[in-house]
Amino acid sequence: MGAITRGVLFVHSAPRALCPHMEWAAGNVLGSRVTLDWTPQPAARDLYRAEYSWQGAQGTGARLASALRGWTHLRFEVTEEASHGSDGSRWSHTPDLGIFHAATDVHGNVVVPEDRVRDALDHAAEPGVMESMLHVALGKAWDDELEPFRYAGAGAPVRWLHRVG
């Protein structure tokens, strides 16, 4: 089976009609029934939000993001923590931008690969190009679009993965 990891599915906004379909798709990937606690999304009328902590084999985050990315009226993020032999990852999806993937470090920071930094440096002489290329590498457009939905969910209940101590 390989190394086990964990992560979180953040559904920032979904129309009510998609909610049961998302639970079914996530459950299909995770191999067990998934029931999400849907709450109204304060940032957008008639949309709902939910969070779900999961545990599974490496690559589960990618499978979750792939299973959900086809729905255009959906805003979500999937995180997967780093595990033995594998970097962490974050997938972000918005209706306007589609999906974005980035490797993450143990603190959840986006890690920009060396070749992307070198490419941006190669274009540094062109005004604004380096900044634009780094914004793309960091997923700035996705962060800008998702931030109001993340903030609106700040008061949502927290699910703990495990008890420490």
DSSP file (Angstrom, degrees, kcal/mol; ACC not computed):
  #  RESIDUE AA STRUCTURE BP1 BP2  ACC     N-H-->O    O-->H-N    N-H-->O    O-->H-N    TCO  KAPPA ALPHA  PHI   PSI    X-CA   Y-CA   Z-CA
    1    1 A M              0   0    0      0, 0.0    57,-0.2     0, 0.0     2,-0.1   0.000 360.0 360.0 360.0 -29.6    0.0    0.0    0.0
    2    2 A G        -     0   0    0     55,-0.1     2,-0.0     2,-0.0     0, 0.0  -0.361 360.0 -15.6  91.1-174.3    2.9    2.4    0.6
    3    3 A A        -     0   0    0     81,-0.2    55,-1.9    -2,-0.1     2,-0.4  -0.318  63.1-131.1 -67.7 145.8    3.2    5.3    3.0
    4    4 A I  E     +A   57   0A   0     53,-0.2    80,-0.3    51,-0.0     2,-0.3  -0.791  31.2 170.1 -97.6 140.5    0.2    6.7    4.7
    5    5 A T  E     -A   56   0A   0     51,-3.6    51,-2.5    -2,-0.4     2,-0.3  -0.780  17.7-142.1-135.6-179.6   -0.4   10.4    4.7
    6    6 A R  E     +A   55   0A   0     -2,-0.3    75,-3.2    49,-0.2     2,-0.3  -0.929  21.9 154.3-143.4 168.2   -3.2   12.7    5.7
    7    7 A G  E     -AB  54  80A   0     47,-2.0    47,-2.6    -2,-0.3     2,-0.4  -0.941  33.4 -99.1-171.6-170.0   -4.8   15.9    4.5
    8    8 A V  E     -AB  53  79A   0     71,-0.7    71,-2.4    -2,-0.3     2,-0.6  -0.997  12.3-147.6-136.6 137.6   -7.8   18.1    4.4
    9    9 A L  E     -AB  52  78A   0     43,-2.9    43,-2.1    -2,-0.4     2,-0.6  -0.938  18.5-167.9 -99.7 118.1  -10.5   18.7    1.7
   10   10 A F  E     -AB  51  77A   0     67,-3.3    67,-2.5    -2,-0.6     2,-0.9  -0.936   6.0-166.7-107.4 111.2  -11.7   22.3    2.0
   11   11 A V  E     +AB  50  76A   0     39,-3.1    39,-2.1    -2,-0.6    65,-0.2  -0.875   8.2 179.9 -95.4 107.6  -14.9   22.9    0.0
   12   12 A H  E     -     0   0A   0     63,-1.7     2,-0.3    -2,-0.9    64,-0.2   0.847  66.2  -0.9 -80.9 -34.4  -15.1   26.7   -0.1
   13   13 A S  E     + B   0  75A   0     62,-1.8    62,-2.3    -3,-0.1    -1,-0.3  -0.921  64.1 159.4-159.8 134.0  -18.2   26.9   -2.1
   14   14 A A  E     -A   48   0A   0     34,-1.2    34,-2.4    -2,-0.3    60,-0.1  -0.984  40.4-111.8-149.6 138.9  -20.6   24.5   -3.7
   15   15 A P  E >>  -A   47   0A   0      0, 0.0     3,-1.7     0, 0.0     4,-0.9  -0.431  37.6-111.8 -65.7 149.4  -24.2   24.8   -4.9
   16   16 A R  G >4 S+     0   0    0     30,-0.6     3,-0.9     1,-0.3    31,-0.1   0.852 115.9  61.3 -51.7 -39.3  -26.6   22.7   -2.8
   17   17 A A  G 34 S+     0   0    0      1,-0.2     4,-0.4     2,-0.1    -1,-0.3   0.777 104.3  49.1 -62.8 -26.6  -27.3   20.3   -5.7
   18   18 A L  G <> S+     0   0    0     -3,-1.7     4,-2.4     1,-0.2    -1,-0.2   0.671  87.6  87.2 -85.5 -17.3  -23.6   19.3   -5.9
   19   19 A C  H <X S+     0   0    0     -3,-0.9     4,-1.9    -4,-0.9     5,-0.2   0.905  91.3  41.9 -55.1 -51.7  -23.2   18.6   -2.1
   20   20 A P  H  > S+     0   0    0      0, 0.0     4,-2.1     0, 0.0    -1,-0.2   0.859 113.4  54.5 -66.3 -30.7  -24.3   14.9   -2.2
   21   21 A H  H  > S+     0   0    0     -4,-0.4     4,-2.5     2,-0.2    -2,-0.2   0.871 106.9  51.0 -67.4 -36.3  -22.3   14.3   -5.4
   22   22 A M  H  X S+     0   0    0     -4,-2.4     4,-2.8     2,-0.2     5,-0.2   0.903 109.3  50.4 -67.1 -40.8  -19.1   15.7   -3.7
   23   23 A E  H  X S+     0   0    0     -4,-1.9     4,-2.5    -5,-0.2    11,-0.3   0.918 112.0  48.0 -61.9 -42.8  -19.6   13.3   -0.8
   24   24 A W  H  X S+     0   0    0     -4,-2.1     4,-2.3     2,-0.2    -2,-0.2   0.932 113.0  47.4 -63.3 -46.3  -20.1   10.4   -3.1
   25   25 A A  H  X S+     0   0    0     -4,-2.5     4,-1.8     2,-0.2    -2,-0.2   0.921 114.3  46.3 -63.8 -44.2  -17.0   11.3   -5.1
   26   26 A A  H  X S+     0   0    0     -4,-2.8     4,-2.7     1,-0.2     5,-0.2   0.914 112.9  50.3 -64.6 -42.0  -14.8   11.8   -2.0
   27   27 A G  H  X>S+     0   0    0     -4,-2.5     4,-1.7    -5,-0.2     5,-1.1   0.873 107.2  54.6 -63.0 -37.1  -16.1    8.6   -0.5
   28   28 A N  H  <5S+     0   0    0     -4,-2.3    -1,-0.2     2,-0.2    -2,-0.2   0.902 112.6  42.8 -62.8 -41.6  -15.3    6.7   -3.7
   29   29 A V  H  <5S+     0   0    0     -4,-1.8    -2,-0.2     1,-0.2    -1,-0.2   0.910 118.6  44.0 -69.6 -43.0  -11.7    8.0   -3.6
   30   30 A L  H  <5S-     0   0    0     -4,-2.7    -2,-0.2     2,-0.2    -1,-0.2   0.614 105.5-125.9 -82.6 -12.9  -11.3    7.3    0.2
   31   31 A G  T  <5S+     0   0    0     -4,-1.7     2,-0.3     1,-0.2    -3,-0.2   0.686  79.3  73.7  78.0  17.6  -13.0    3.9    0.1
   32   32 A S  S   <S-     0   0    0     -5,-1.1    -2,-0.2    -6,-0.2    -1,-0.2  -0.981  93.8 -76.3-154.2 162.0  -15.5    4.7    2.7
   33   33 A R        -     0   0    0     -2,-0.3     2,-0.5    -3,-0.1    -9,-0.1  -0.370  43.9-157.6 -62.2 134.5  -18.7    6.8    3.2
   34   34 A V        -     0   0    0    -11,-0.3     2,-0.5    -2,-0.1    -7,-0.2  -0.974  11.4-176.8-118.3 124.8  -18.0   10.5    3.5
   35   35 A T        -     0   0    0     -2,-0.5     2,-0.3    -8,-0.0    -2,-0.0  -0.979  12.3-157.9-120.9 118.1  -20.6   12.8    5.2
   36   36 A L        -     0   0    0     -2,-0.5     2,-1.1   -17,-0.1    16,-0.1  -0.702  19.8-126.3 -96.3 146.6  -19.7   16.4    5.2
   37   37 A D        -     0   0    0     14,-0.4     2,-0.3    -2,-0.3    14,-0.3  -0.775  34.3-157.2 -89.9  94.7  -21.1   19.0    7.6
   38   38 A W        +     0   0    0     -2,-1.1    12,-0.2    12,-0.1    10,-0.0  -0.574  16.1 176.4 -80.2 131.8  -22.4   21.6    5.1
   39   39 A T  E     -C   49   0A   0     10,-2.3    10,-2.9    -2,-0.3   117,-0.0  -0.945  40.2 -88.6-128.8 153.7  -22.8   25.2    6.4
   40   40 A P  E     -C   48   0A   0      0, 0.0     8,-0.3     0, 0.0     5,-0.1  -0.321  38.5-124.8 -59.9 142.7  -23.9   28.2    4.4
   41   41 A Q    >   -     0   0    0      6,-3.0     3,-1.7     3,-0.4     6,-0.4  -0.817  16.4-158.3 -90.6 109.2  -21.0   30.1    2.8
   42   42 A P  T 3  S+     0   0    0      0, 0.0    -1,-0.1     0, 0.0     3,-0.1   0.740  87.3  61.7 -61.4 -22.8  -21.2   33.7    4.1
   43   43 A A  T 3  S+     0   0    0      1,-0.2     2,-0.3   106,-0.1   106,-0.1   0.621 112.4  31.3 -80.5 -11.7  -19.2   35.0    1.1
   44   44 A A  S X  S-     0   0    0     -3,-1.7     3,-1.4     3,-0.2    -3,-0.4  -0.944  83.9-118.7-152.6 125.2  -21.7   33.9   -1.5
   45   45 A R  T 3  S+     0   0    0     -2,-0.3     3,-0.1     1,-0.2    -2,-0.0  -0.314  94.8  10.0 -64.0 140.3  -25.4   33.5   -1.4
   46   46 A D  T 3  S+     0   0    0      1,-0.2   -30,-0.6   -31,-0.1     2,-0.3   0.650 103.0 112.9  65.8  19.0  -27.0   30.0   -1.9
   47   47 A L  E <   -A   15   0A   0     -3,-1.4    -6,-3.0    -6,-0.4     2,-0.3  -0.862  51.7-148.9-117.6 157.8  -23.5   28.3   -1.7
   48   48 A Y  E     -AC  14  40A   0    -34,-2.4   -34,-1.2    -2,-0.3     2,-0.3  -0.851   4.4-156.1-126.9 158.6  -22.3   26.0    1.0
   49   49 A R  E     + C   0  39A   0    -10,-2.9   -10,-2.3    -2,-0.3     2,-0.3  -0.912  13.8 167.4-132.4 157.7  -18.9   25.1    2.5
   50   50 A A  E     -A   11   0A   0    -39,-2.1   -39,-3.1    -2,-0.3     2,-0.3  -0.978  19.0-147.0-162.4 160.0  -17.4   22.1    4.3
   51   51 A E  E     -A   10   0A   0     -2,-0.3   -14,-0.4   -14,-0.3     2,-0.4  -0.979  11.9-173.8-132.0 147.4  -14.1   20.6    5.5
   52   52 A Y  E     -A    9   0A   0    -43,-2.1   -43,-2.9    -2,-0.3     2,-0.4  -0.942  14.6-148.2-146.0 121.1  -13.1   17.0    5.8
   53   53 A S  E     -A    8   0A   0     -2,-0.4     2,-0.3   -45,-0.2   -45,-0.2  -0.732  27.5-176.7 -85.9 133.9   -9.9   15.6    7.3
   54   54 A W  E     -A    7   0A   0    -47,-2.6   -47,-2.0    -2,-0.4     2,-0.3  -0.856  20.2-157.0-130.3 163.1   -8.8   12.4    5.6
   55   55 A Q  E     +A    6   0A   0     -2,-0.3     2,-0.3   -49,-0.2   -49,-0.2  -0.995  34.6 119.1-138.9 137.8   -6.1    9.8    5.8
   56   56 A G  E     -A    5   0A   0    -51,-2.5   -51,-3.6    -2,-0.3     3,-0.1  -0.967  57.5 -45.5-174.2-173.0   -4.9    7.5    3.0
   57   57 A A  E >  S-A    4   0A   0     -2,-0.3     3,-2.0   -53,-0.2   -53,-0.2  -0.293  73.8 -77.8 -69.9 156.2   -2.1    6.3    0.8
   58   58 A Q  T 3  S+     0   0    0    -55,-1.9    -1,-0.2     1,-0.3    24,-0.0  -0.278 121.8  35.6 -50.5 138.6    0.3    8.8   -0.8
   59   59 A G  T 3> S+     0   0    0     -3,-0.1     4,-2.1     3,-0.0    -1,-0.3   0.330  78.7 115.9  95.4  -7.0   -1.4   10.3   -3.8
   60   60 A T  H <> S+     0   0    0     -3,-2.0     4,-2.6     1,-0.2     5,-0.2   0.892  74.3  55.8 -62.0 -38.7   -4.9   10.4   -2.2
   61   61 A G  H  > S+     0   0    0      1,-0.2     4,-2.6    -4,-0.2    -1,-0.2   0.914 107.5  48.5 -59.2 -43.5   -4.9   14.2   -2.4
   62   62 A A  H  > S+     0   0    0      1,-0.2     4,-2.4     2,-0.2    -1,-0.2   0.898 111.3  50.2 -64.3 -40.4   -4.3   14.0   -6.2
   63   63 A R  H  X S+     0   0    0     -4,-2.1     4,-2.1     2,-0.2    -2,-0.2   0.896 111.1  49.2 -66.3 -39.0   -7.1   11.5   -6.6
   64   64 A L  H  X S+     0   0    0     -4,-2.6     4,-1.5     2,-0.2    -2,-0.2   0.947 112.2  47.4 -62.4 -49.1   -9.4   13.7   -4.6
   65   65 A A  H  X S+     0   0    0     -4,-2.6     4,-1.7     1,-0.2     3,-0.2   0.900 112.7  49.6 -60.7 -41.0   -8.6   16.8   -6.6
   66   66 A S  H  < S+     0   0    0     -4,-2.4     4,-0.4     1,-0.2    -1,-0.2   0.881 108.5  52.9 -64.8 -38.3   -9.0   14.9   -9.9
   67   67 A A  H  < S+     0   0    0     -4,-2.1    -1,-0.2     1,-0.2    -2,-0.2   0.787 118.5  35.8 -68.3 -26.6  -12.4   13.5   -8.8
   68   68 A L  H >< S+     0   0    0     -4,-1.5     3,-1.5    -3,-0.2    -1,-0.2   0.631  93.8  84.4-101.1 -16.2  -13.7   17.0   -8.0
   69   69 A R  T 3< S+     0   0    0     -4,-1.7    -1,-0.1     1,-0.3    -2,-0.1   0.663  76.4  70.1 -69.4 -16.3  -12.1   19.2  -10.7
   70   70 A G  T 3  S+     0   0    0     -4,-0.4     2,-0.8    -3,-0.1    -1,-0.3   0.662  76.6  90.2 -76.1 -14.9  -14.7   18.5  -13.4
   71   71 A W    X   -     0   0    0     -3,-1.5     3,-0.9     1,-0.2    -1,-0.0  -0.739  60.4-164.5 -88.1 114.0  -17.4   20.5  -11.6
   72   72 A T  T 3  S+     0   0    0     -2,-0.8    -1,-0.2     1,-0.3    26,-0.1   0.684  81.2  60.0 -74.4 -19.4  -17.2   24.1  -12.8
   73   73 A H  T 3  S+     0   0    0     21,-0.1     2,-0.4    22,-0.1    -1,-0.3   0.051  89.6  99.9 -95.7  27.5  -19.3   25.7  -10.1
   74   74 A L    <   -     0   0    0     -3,-0.9     2,-0.5   -60,-0.1   -60,-0.2  -0.916  50.5-166.3-123.4 137.0  -17.0   24.5   -7.3
   75   75 A R  E     +B   13   0A   0    -62,-2.3   -62,-1.8    -2,-0.4   -63,-1.7  -0.989  32.7 144.6-116.9 125.0  -14.3   26.2   -5.3
   76   76 A F  E     -BD  11  93A   0     17,-1.7    17,-2.8    -2,-0.5     2,-0.3  -0.984  33.9-153.6-153.6 163.1  -12.1   23.8   -3.3
   77   77 A E  E     -BD  10  92A   0    -67,-2.5   -67,-3.3    -2,-0.3     2,-0.4  -0.990   7.8-163.5-136.3 144.8   -8.6   23.0   -2.0
   78   78 A V  E     -BD   9  91A   0     13,-2.3    13,-2.6    -2,-0.3     2,-0.4  -0.998   7.9-166.0-125.1 131.2   -7.1   19.7   -1.1
   79   79 A T  E     -BD   8  90A   0    -71,-2.4   -71,-0.7    -2,-0.4     2,-0.4  -0.903   5.8-169.7-114.3 148.9   -4.0   19.4    1.0
   80   80 A E  E     -BD   7  89A   0      9,-2.5     9,-2.5    -2,-0.4   -73,-0.2  -0.980  21.9-131.4-134.9 123.7   -1.8   16.4    1.4
   81   81 A E        -     0   0    0    -75,-3.2   -20,-0.1    -2,-0.4    25,-0.1  -0.331  32.3 -95.0 -71.0 153.3    0.9   16.4    4.1
   82   82 A A        +     0   0    0     23,-0.2     2,-0.3   -77,-0.1     5,-0.2  -0.386  50.0 179.4 -62.7 145.4    4.5   15.3    3.3
   83   83 A S  B >   -G   86   0B   0      3,-1.8     3,-2.9     4,-0.1   -78,-0.1  -0.859  44.5 -47.0-140.9 175.7    5.2   11.7    4.1
   84   84 A H  T 3  S-     0   0    0      1,-0.3   -81,-0.2    -2,-0.3     3,-0.1  -0.232 128.4  -2.4 -51.8 116.1    8.1    9.3    3.8
   85   85 A G  T 3  S+     0   0    0      1,-0.1     2,-0.4    -2,-0.0    -1,-0.3   0.560 119.9  87.7  81.1   9.3    9.5    9.8    0.3
   86   86 A S  B <   -G   83   0B   0     -3,-2.9    -3,-1.8    -5,-0.0    -1,-0.1  -0.995  68.0-131.5-145.6 135.8    6.9   12.3   -0.8
   87   87 A D        -     0   0    0     -2,-0.4    18,-0.1    -5,-0.2     2,-0.1  -0.320  36.2-102.9 -71.5 163.4    6.6   16.1   -0.7
   88   88 A G  E     - E   0 104A   0     16,-1.5    16,-2.2    -6,-0.1     2,-0.3  -0.376  40.4-158.4 -77.4 168.2    3.3   17.7    0.5
   89   89 A S  E     -DE  80 103A   0     -9,-2.5    -9,-2.5    14,-0.3     2,-0.4  -0.983  16.1-159.1-148.1 157.4    0.9   19.1   -2.0
   90   90 A R  E     -DE  79 102A   0     12,-2.2    12,-2.0    -2,-0.3     2,-0.4  -0.991   6.0-166.7-138.3 132.8   -1.9   21.6   -2.4
   91   91 A W  E     -DE  78 101A   0    -13,-2.6   -13,-2.3    -2,-0.4     2,-0.4  -0.977   7.7-171.1-116.7 132.0   -4.5   21.6   -5.1
   92   92 A S  E     -DE  77 100A   0      8,-2.5     8,-2.5    -2,-0.4     2,-0.4  -0.966   2.1-172.7-123.2 140.1   -6.7   24.7   -5.6
   93   93 A H  E     +DE  76  99A   0    -17,-2.8   -17,-1.7    -2,-0.4     6,-0.2  -0.997   8.5 171.0-136.3 135.4   -9.7   24.9   -7.9
   94   94 A T  E  >  - E   0  98A   0      4,-1.8     4,-2.3    -2,-0.4   -19,-0.2  -0.961  41.5-117.9-134.0 156.1  -12.0   27.8   -8.9
   95   95 A P  T  4 S+     0   0    0      0, 0.0    -1,-0.1     0, 0.0     4,-0.1   0.875 114.1  40.8 -60.2 -36.7  -14.6   28.0  -11.6
   96   96 A D  T  4 S+     0   0    0      1,-0.1   -23,-0.0     2,-0.1   -24,-0.0   0.837 125.5  31.2 -81.6 -33.5  -12.8   30.7  -13.5
   97   97 A L  T  4 S-     0   0    0      1,-0.3     2,-0.2    44,-0.1    -1,-0.1   0.647  89.8-147.4-103.3 -17.3   -9.2   29.5  -13.2
   98   98 A G  E  <  -E   94   0A   0     -4,-2.3    -4,-1.8   -26,-0.1     2,-0.3  -0.598  52.0 -17.3  79.9-145.8   -9.5   25.7  -13.1
   99   99 A I  E     -E   93   0A   0     -2,-0.2     2,-0.4    -6,-0.2    -6,-0.2  -0.740  51.5-170.9-107.1 146.5   -7.0   23.7  -11.0
  100  100 A F  E     -E   92   0A   0     -8,-2.5    -8,-2.5    -2,-0.3     2,-0.4  -0.993   6.0-165.4-130.1 137.5   -3.6   24.7   -9.6
  101  101 A H  E     +E   91   0A   0     -2,-0.4     2,-0.3   -10,-0.2   -10,-0.2  -0.972  10.3 171.0-124.4 140.9   -1.1   22.3   -8.0
  102  102 A A  E     -E   90   0A   0    -12,-2.0   -12,-2.2    -2,-0.4     2,-0.2  -0.995  32.4-120.8-144.6 143.7    1.9   23.1   -5.9
  103  103 A A  E     -EF  89 111A   0      8,-0.5     8,-2.8    -2,-0.3     2,-0.3  -0.548  35.4-156.9 -73.2 148.9    4.4   21.1   -3.9
  104  104 A T  E     -EF  88 110A   0    -16,-2.2   -16,-1.5     6,-0.3     6,-0.2  -0.924   9.6-128.3-130.4 155.6    4.5   22.2   -0.2
  105  105 A D    >   -     0   0    0      4,-2.1     3,-1.8    -2,-0.3   -23,-0.2  -0.227  48.9 -81.2 -88.7-173.6    6.9   22.0    2.6
  106  106 A V  T 3  S+     0   0    0      1,-0.3    -1,-0.1     2,-0.1   -24,-0.0   0.679 131.6  51.4 -66.1 -16.4    6.2   20.6    6.1
  107  107 A H  T 3  S-     0   0    0      2,-0.1    -1,-0.3     0, 0.0    -3,-0.0   0.412 120.9-104.9 -98.5   0.0    4.7   24.0    7.1
  108  108 A G  S <  S+     0   0    0     -3,-1.8     2,-0.2     1,-0.3    -2,-0.1   0.491  71.2 146.0  90.4   3.4    2.3   24.2    4.1
  109  109 A N        -     0   0    0      1,-0.1    -4,-2.1    -5,-0.0    -1,-0.3  -0.509  56.3-107.8 -74.1 141.6    4.4   26.8    2.2
  110  110 A V  E     -F  104   0A   0     -6,-0.2     2,-0.6    -2,-0.2    -6,-0.3  -0.501  29.6-145.9 -67.5 134.9    4.4   26.5   -1.6
  111  111 A V  E     -F  103   0A   0     -8,-2.8    -8,-0.5    -2,-0.2    -1,-0.0  -0.924   6.2-150.9-105.9 120.2    7.8   25.3   -2.9
  112  112 A V        -     0   0    0     -2,-0.6     5,-0.1   -10,-0.1    26,-0.1  -0.820  22.8-120.7 -94.1 121.5    8.8   26.7   -6.2
  113  113 A P    >>  -     0   0    0      0, 0.0     4,-1.7     0, 0.0     3,-0.9  -0.219  19.5-115.6 -62.3 149.9   11.0   24.4   -8.2
  114  114 A E  H 3> S+     0   0    0      1,-0.3     4,-2.8     2,-0.2     5,-0.2   0.849 112.8  57.3 -53.5 -41.7   14.5   25.5   -9.2
  115  115 A D  H 3> S+     0   0    0      1,-0.2     4,-2.0     2,-0.2    -1,-0.3   0.841 106.0  50.2 -65.4 -31.3   13.7   25.5  -12.9
  116  116 A R  H <> S+     0   0    0     -3,-0.9     4,-2.1     2,-0.2    -1,-0.2   0.880 111.7  48.0 -72.0 -37.5   10.8   27.9  -12.5
  117  117 A V  H  X S+     0   0    0     -4,-1.7     4,-2.5     2,-0.2    -2,-0.2   0.932 112.3  49.0 -66.4 -45.3   13.0   30.3  -10.5
  118  118 A R  H  X S+     0   0    0     -4,-2.8     4,-2.3     1,-0.2    -2,-0.2   0.903 110.5  50.9 -60.7 -41.5   15.7   30.1  -13.1
  119  119 A D  H  X S+     0   0    0     -4,-2.0     4,-1.0     2,-0.2    -1,-0.2   0.909 110.7  48.7 -62.9 -42.0   13.2   30.7  -15.9
  120  120 A A  H  < S+     0   0    0     -4,-2.1     3,-0.5     1,-0.2    -2,-0.2   0.901 111.2  50.4 -63.6 -40.5   11.9   33.8  -14.1
  121  121 A L  H >< S+     0   0    0     -4,-2.5     3,-1.5     1,-0.2     4,-0.3   0.874 104.6  58.0 -65.0 -36.5   15.4   35.1  -13.5
  122  122 A D  H 3< S+     0   0    0     -4,-2.3     3,-0.3     1,-0.3    -1,-0.2   0.795 112.4  41.1 -62.4 -27.0   16.2   34.6  -17.2
  123  123 A H  T >< S+     0   0    0     -4,-1.0     3,-1.5    -3,-0.5     7,-0.4   0.250  82.5 109.0-102.7  11.5   13.3   36.9  -18.0
  124  124 A A  T <   +     0   0    0     -3,-1.5     4,-0.2     1,-0.3    -1,-0.2   0.754  68.2  64.8 -63.0 -26.0   14.1   39.4  -15.2
  125  125 A A  T 3  S+     0   0    0     -3,-0.3    -1,-0.3    -4,-0.3    -2,-0.1   0.754  85.3  83.9 -70.5 -22.5   15.3   42.1  -17.6
  126  126 A E  S X> S-     0   0    0     -3,-1.5     3,-1.6     1,-0.1     4,-0.7  -0.719  97.2-107.5 -82.9 123.0   11.7   42.4  -19.0
  127  127 A P  T 34 S-     0   0    0      0, 0.0    -2,-0.1     0, 0.0    -1,-0.1  -0.235  94.1  -5.9 -55.8 127.5    9.7   44.7  -16.8
  128  128 A G  T 3> S+     0   0    0     -4,-0.2     4,-2.1     1,-0.1     5,-0.1   0.264 104.2 104.7  78.0 -12.3    7.1   42.9  -14.7
  129  129 A V  H <> S+     0   0    0     -3,-1.6     4,-2.8    -6,-0.3     5,-0.2   0.930  78.5  49.3 -70.4 -44.4    7.8   39.5  -16.3
  130  130 A M  H  X S+     0   0    0     -4,-0.7     4,-2.3    -7,-0.4     5,-0.2   0.942 113.4  47.0 -59.7 -47.5    9.7   38.0  -13.4
  131  131 A E  H  > S+     0   0    0      1,-0.2     4,-2.2     2,-0.2    -1,-0.2   0.918 113.1  49.4 -59.7 -44.3    7.1   39.1  -10.9
  132  132 A S  H  X S+     0   0    0     -4,-2.1     4,-1.9     1,-0.2    -1,-0.2   0.907 110.7  49.7 -61.6 -43.5    4.3   37.7  -13.1
  133  133 A M  H  X S+     0   0    0     -4,-2.8     4,-2.2     1,-0.2    -1,-0.2   0.884 111.7  48.2 -65.4 -39.3    6.1   34.4  -13.6
  134  134 A L  H  X S+     0   0    0     -4,-2.3     4,-1.9    -5,-0.2    -1,-0.2   0.864 108.1  55.0 -70.3 -34.9    6.6   34.0   -9.8
  135  135 A H  H  X>S+     0   0    0     -4,-2.2     5,-2.6    -5,-0.2     4,-0.7   0.901 109.6  47.5 -62.5 -39.8    2.9   34.9   -9.2
  136  136 A V  H ><5S+     0   0    0     -4,-1.9     3,-0.8     1,-0.2    -2,-0.2   0.929 110.9  51.1 -64.7 -45.1    1.9   32.0  -11.5
  137  137 A A  H 3<5S+     0   0    0     -4,-2.2    -2,-0.2     1,-0.2    -1,-0.2   0.818 113.5  45.3 -63.1 -30.9    4.4   29.6   -9.8
  138  138 A L  H 3<5S-     0   0    0     -4,-1.9    -1,-0.2    -5,-0.1    -2,-0.2   0.541 110.7-120.0 -90.0  -8.1    2.9   30.5   -6.4
  139  139 A G  T <X5 +     0   0    0     -3,-0.8     4,-2.3    -4,-0.7     3,-0.4   0.837  53.0 160.3  74.2  32.8   -0.7   30.3   -7.5
  140  140 A K  H  >< +     0   0    0     -5,-2.6     4,-3.0     1,-0.2     5,-0.2   0.876  69.0  55.0 -57.6 -41.8   -1.4   33.9   -6.6
  141  141 A A  H  > S+     0   0    0     -6,-0.3     4,-2.0     1,-0.2    -1,-0.2   0.891 110.1  47.0 -61.1 -38.8   -4.5   34.2   -8.8
  142  142 A W  H  > S+     0   0    0     -3,-0.4     4,-2.6     2,-0.2     5,-0.2   0.918 112.6  49.1 -68.0 -43.8   -6.0   31.2   -7.0
  143  143 A D  H  X S+     0   0    0     -4,-2.3     4,-2.1     1,-0.2    -2,-0.2   0.916 110.6  51.3 -60.7 -42.7   -5.2   32.6   -3.6
  144  144 A D  H  < S+     0   0    0     -4,-3.0    -1,-0.2     1,-0.2    -2,-0.2   0.908 114.7  42.4 -61.6 -42.3   -6.7   35.9   -4.6
  145  145 A E  H  < S+     0   0    0     -4,-2.0     4,-0.3    -5,-0.2    -1,-0.2   0.862 119.5  42.6 -73.8 -35.3   -9.9   34.3   -5.7
  146  146 A L  H >X S+     0   0    0     -4,-2.6     4,-2.3     1,-0.2     3,-0.8   0.727  91.4  84.9 -84.3 -21.9  -10.2   31.9   -2.8
  147  147 A E  H 3X S+     0   0    0     -4,-2.1     4,-2.7     1,-0.3     5,-0.2   0.864  87.9  50.7 -55.1 -44.7   -9.2   34.2    0.0
  148  148 A P  H 3> S+     0   0    0      0, 0.0     4,-1.7     0, 0.0    -1,-0.3   0.866 113.8  47.1 -61.6 -31.8  -12.7   35.7    0.6
  149  149 A F  H <> S+     0   0    0     -3,-0.8     4,-0.8    -4,-0.3    -2,-0.2   0.839 112.1  49.3 -77.1 -34.1  -14.1   32.2    0.8
  150  150 A R  H >< S+     0   0    0     -4,-2.3     3,-0.7     2,-0.2    -3,-0.2   0.940 112.2  48.3 -65.8 -46.9  -11.4   31.0    3.2
  151  151 A Y  H >< S+     0   0    0     -4,-2.7     3,-1.8     1,-0.3     4,-0.2   0.885 106.3  56.8 -61.8 -40.6  -11.9   34.0    5.4
  152  152 A A  H 3< S+     0   0    0     -4,-1.7     3,-0.4     1,-0.3    -1,-0.3   0.764 106.9  51.0 -64.1 -24.5  -15.7   33.4    5.5
  153  153 A G  T X< S+     0   0    0     -4,-0.8     3,-2.2    -3,-0.7    -1,-0.3   0.333  76.9 105.5 -93.4   7.8  -15.1   29.9    6.8
  154  154 A A  T <  S+     0   0    0     -3,-1.8    -1,-0.2     1,-0.3    -2,-0.1   0.777  79.7  50.8 -61.5 -26.7  -12.8   31.0    9.6
  155  155 A G  T 3  S+     0   0    0     -3,-0.4    -1,-0.3    -4,-0.2    -2,-0.1   0.339  85.1 122.1 -91.9   8.4  -15.5   30.4   12.2
  156  156 A A  S <  S-     0   0    0     -3,-2.2    -3,-0.0     1,-0.1  -106,-0.0  -0.297  74.3 -90.2 -70.2 154.5  -16.2   26.9   10.9
  157  157 A P        -     0   0    0      0, 0.0     2,-0.4     0, 0.0    -1,-0.1  -0.321  40.4-129.1 -64.2 148.2  -15.8   24.0   13.3
  158  158 A V        -     0   0    0     -3,-0.1     2,-0.5     2,-0.0    -3,-0.0  -0.826  11.9-153.7-101.6 135.6  -12.4   22.3   13.5
  159  159 A R        -     0   0    0     -2,-0.4     2,-0.3     0, 0.0  -107,-0.0  -0.948  13.5-144.6-107.7 124.1  -12.0   18.5   13.1
  160  160 A W        -     0   0    0     -2,-0.5     3,-0.1     1,-0.1  -107,-0.1  -0.691   3.5-151.7 -88.2 138.4   -8.9   17.2   14.8
  161  161 A L  S    S-     0   0    0     -2,-0.3     2,-0.3     1,-0.3    -1,-0.1   0.879  74.2 -13.1 -75.3 -39.3   -7.1   14.3   13.1
  162  162 A H  S    S-     0   0    0      2,-0.0     2,-0.4     0, 0.0    -1,-0.3  -0.977  70.3-102.1-157.6 163.5   -5.7   12.8   16.3
  163  163 A R        -     0   0    0     -2,-0.3     2,-0.4    -3,-0.1     0, 0.0  -0.792  31.9-144.9 -95.0 134.2   -5.2   13.5   19.9
  164  164 A V              0   0    0     -2,-0.4    -2,-0.0     1,-0.2     0, 0.0  -0.816 360.0 360.0-100.1 137.8   -1.7   14.5   21.0
  165  165 A G              0   0    0     -2,-0.4    -1,-0.2     0, 0.0    -2,-0.0   0.453 360.0 360.0  90.6 360.0   -0.3   13.5   24.4
